[in-house]
Every structure is written in structure tokens, then in C-alpha cells.
Amino acid sequence: MKIPFLDLKAQYESIKNEINPAIQEILDNTAFILGKAVSDFEKEFADAHDVKYCSGLSSGTDGNHLALWALGVGPGDEVIIPANTFIATAWGATLCGAKPVFVDCHYRSYNIDPEKVAAAITPRTKAIVAVHLYGQPADLDPLRSIAGQYNLHLVEDCAQAHLSEYKGRKVGGIGEIASFSFYPGKNLGAYGEAGAVTTNSTALDQKFRMMREHGSLQKYNHEIYGHNYRMEGIQGAVLGVKMKHLKRWTEERRRAASLYKNFLEDVKEVILPAEMGYAYHVYHLFVIQVKSGNIEERDRLAKFLNDNGISTGLHYPLPLHLQNCFSDLGYKRGDFPVTERLAESGLSLPMYPELTEQQIKYISEKIKDFYKYEKQIINVMEAAVE
Ligand SMILES: Cc1ncc(COP(=O)(O)O)c(C=O)c1O
């Protein structure tokens, strides 16, 4: 059986009849940048996340930048960012000329560990970016109280967490600003690059609308600094269609996660992802860990699955503090042990709404076969030594 890591084609086939006319309408109306499809989508997306405003953007990375830029973060400032995230979270700070300051993740949630945040705060700290990684919300209450105590902005990076919930409340409106990505492989994916920022602040929303359009509301009148961060009409149309399916797709992801958990519960050699008590996890990724923490075992497992037709991913194999581009920040291996362990032991299994029970069963069986096979080799080697 061949099981891809992601199957965007299967999803497209299931909604082709709605997508094609929606794109055709954009072509017919030549509504290529922003326009009605984007504003309709913005409204629907904001409503779905119980937040007042949403501005459609060109990407999630641009959303990470715009959020901090609109808050006035600039050179000389520091921004607290989890070491365990995709690099785009850190670009938000660097694009403002600010310094990212990394913090380790919690060993079960894989998100920023609130208990380790205070130690990273200096007089230059301006903001904390809480990333809801893999689809699970970060523990926002303690982060909010730290932000309040030190007078810091709290920004959510929801790139992987559409419709995720923290203590029954949708992410996206809990921090001051949230950024979303609609990269094609995300839970809500465009057919190209797209992103958004959400907020409950009218003033910030107005700022975003100006900043994404060269700092102007009126053509050729540039009130503030800005950039071209506008969402394309075709992406708005695609996202508008997909929004109608997002809730069902999210439930399907949760179904897939619970099937994995059932099939794999007695595999003692792996750690399954936890759904924290405060979380409604939307399983953008299903990341297991080899319990031994041994990178070679993880890589052997990935190869074994690949040899059996199953594609897997690594999220993320090299933590941010060890990336070459941040070598001037002075971090070293050992600084963030939980993140470093996850980088070596984590393996992302296929996860998408269209994944069937039969496929999940097959993947789980192959993981079991791998450990049977490993045990056999150990037995043979031990017998040879005796
Ligand atoms: C956690 C996180 N932040 C930000 C981004 C950036 O989003 P985009 O690829 O839309 O620029 C991504 C996705 O790639 C992400 O996973």
C-alpha cells in the first residue's frame, strides 16, 4: 500500500465541483487582488474563530511580520519565541530588526513551556509569540499572566491551528493579534501562498489594512509604512469554498488521531502525542516519538515505513537555536534539551482528513512490525555474542 504524507489531490477531487466555478468567477471578474471573495472569506474566518477582525494576507510569514511590526516592535527589541517551531515564527522578529530569544518546549504539549519564559525576559523584551504547534494550543493562561506582569504583547502563531481551542475558546482572538497560514498543506490550505492576521482591536485591524497595502487606505496616499501583503482573489475564493468543509475536516483529523492512538496504544517503544486537558487539538501533524530518544532508531523506523510505501516527515529536525542563520545569537546544543530531544526522536505520520481507517491500521501495523524486526535482530546479535 502506498500512503503519501499528504494527499492534496484527494481533497481537491472531493471539492472540485465547488472550487472550479469559484476560481472561474474570479477570472471572469478579474478580481485578482483582494476584492469580494477575500472580504467574504475574512468575515467567515473571523466568525469561525470568534474574533472581530481578519485581514487576508499574502502568507503566514507575512502575518508573523505584520503582527509584530504593527505593535511597534523594532531594532533593539527582543521577542520570545519557542525553539520548537517552524522558522517563519522567528522571521516575524528578525524582519522587524528585533532579536528572537528562544525558549524550550514543554515535554508533553511540545509548545513553549510557560515556566521557562520568565527567565528569558529582559528589559528589551517586547512580545511573546505563542505558537500552537502541530494543532495543539499553547498554554495561554500562564503566558497571558506573564505578558501582563511584564507589560508584553502576546501574539499567537496559529499557522497550524485553525479552529483549535484553548479551554473551550477558539485560538486567534485570545492574544492581542494572531497570524494564520493558508499554505497548501495546512488544515485550511490555499492553492498558492496565503495567510491572515486576526484581532479584536479595531485600531490594529485598521493598521493591518493599511500596512498590507503600502500603508495606505486611499491610493497614493501613504499614511504609515507598509508593504504589499495583500491576499490574492483566487486564494480568497478557494479558502471561501474550503471554509465550508473545515469543521468536518477537523473532525476527520481528530478521528484519524484517535484511530492511531487506539492502534498504537500498546506499542511501548513509542510516545504518542498528548491532547492536553485545556486543548481541542486539531492535529495538523501527528508526531510520535521513539521512546529511546535515539535518532538512529527514529531514522530506521522512518526508512522501514518508507520501504513499505509510507511517507513520513520531521517537524523539525534542527531546532531554531541551532540553525546557522542564528549562530550569532550564541546558542549551543544542550540549551533546550526538550526541543533537541524531540528533533531527534520525533516522527510525523501521515495525517489528513481523507486518511482511511484501513490506511491508519496499515501504518500502525508496520510500526509494530518494525519493532518485532528490531527485537529479532537484537536476539540474533545477543545469541551471537553468547
Ligand atoms: C508555525 C508556523 N508559522 C508560520 C508559518 C508560515 O506560514 P507561510 O508558509 O504561509 O508563510 C508556518 C508554515 O509554514 C508555520 O508552520
The ligand as a Tripos MOL2 file, in Angstrom:
@<TRIPOS>MOLECULE
LIG
   16    16     1     0     0
SMALL
NO_CHARGES

@<TRIPOS>ATOM
      1 C1          4.2960   27.6240   12.8760 C.3       1 LIG1
      2 C2          4.3350   28.3170   11.5360 C.ar      1 LIG1
      3 N1          4.4580   29.6570   11.4930 N.ar      1 LIG1
      4 C3          4.4670   30.3160   10.3350 C.ar      1 LIG1
      5 C4          4.3670   29.6620    9.1280 C.ar      1 LIG1
      6 C5          4.4870   30.4390    7.8700 C.3       1 LIG1
      7 O1          3.4050   30.3440    7.0230 O.3       1 LIG1
      8 P1          3.5670   30.5160    5.4430 P.3       1 LIG1
      9 O2          4.1910   29.2930    4.9060 O.co2     1 LIG1
     10 O3          2.1520   30.7270    4.9880 O.co2     1 LIG1
     11 O4          4.4020   31.7280    5.1940 O.co2     1 LIG1
     12 C6          4.2190   28.2640    9.1160 C.ar      1 LIG1
     13 C7          4.0260   27.4740    7.8910 C.2       1 LIG1
     14 O5          4.7110   27.2730    7.0240 O.2       1 LIG1
     15 C8          4.2290   27.5800   10.3540 C.ar      1 LIG1
     16 O6          4.1070   26.2410   10.4020 O.3       1 LIG1
@<TRIPOS>BOND
     1     1     2 1
     2     2     3 ar
     3     2    15 ar
     4     3     4 ar
     5     4     5 ar
     6     5     6 1
     7     5    12 ar
     8     6     7 1
     9     7     8 1
    10     8     9 2
    11     8    10 1
    12     8    11 1
    13    12    13 1
    14    12    15 ar
    15    13    14 2
    16    15    16 1
@<TRIPOS>SUBSTRUCTURE
     1 LIG1         1 GROUP 0 **** ****
